[in-house]
Amino acid sequence: MISQVVKGAEKIKSQFDSLTTKEKIIRVAMDIIAEEGFQNITIRKIAAKAGVNVAAINYHFGSKDAVINEALKTVTDQLKNTFEYLKASNEIGETRLAIFVEKYTDIMLKYPDIIKNMINHAIHSKPLDEQVEYLTYLKTEGIEAIKQTIGQIRPDQDDYLLYLKTLHLVSGLSFPFLMGEQINVLMGVDFYNQEIRQMHTKILLENVCRRD
């Protein structure tokens, strides 16, 4: 068991070492955001964890905000990529939707601070950046992809009901991450417990896909 852990750590280190300096900086910035939130990210902390000097970060990005924007773009791309699971023609609609929810939730679980900021930007209509870019993607492609998949599962539903079911799904996925630890305080539900999280998504999918 210990040898497997060591091998796993060595593999991760090897993969990190194979990255370019720019890629290392982005990866570390994403890790810091995931582990500590936006408020704790600094150029010096990025440099120390990436094993580079501050000058290298300034050379590749010019500022901390530029590094953060690039990290956000990477997370945005990861979120957008999960919608590809909805297009898998070799799977039935229920399976495609379940896989999408699983992959989407995995990313939100890893970067809850980014999800909160995306929602905050949507509410307060802040200037265009990578977070708003993702909201634009949802509006132009993502929401429609979810709606079409639910429509394949529930062909008896009209567009209005399908949009409401899509809203139900997106809201149900986002709200626990928006609330964070308050979900546990208010309801005694530890959303970071895998078993509870899986139960939540199972109920959510059943409610969205069930036949009345």
Protein Blocks (a to p, Z undefined) as FASTA:
>chain_A
ZZmmmmmmmmmmmmmmmpcfklmmmmmmmmmmmmnojmlgcfklmmmmnopafklmmmmn
opaklmmmmmmmmmmmmmmmmmmmmmmmkbcfklmmmmmmmmmmmmmmmmmmlmmmmmmm
mmnopacdfklmmmmmmmmmmmmmmmmmmmmmmmmbcfklmmmmmmmmmmmmmmmmmnmm
mlmmmnopafkbmklmmmmmmmmmmmmmpcZZ
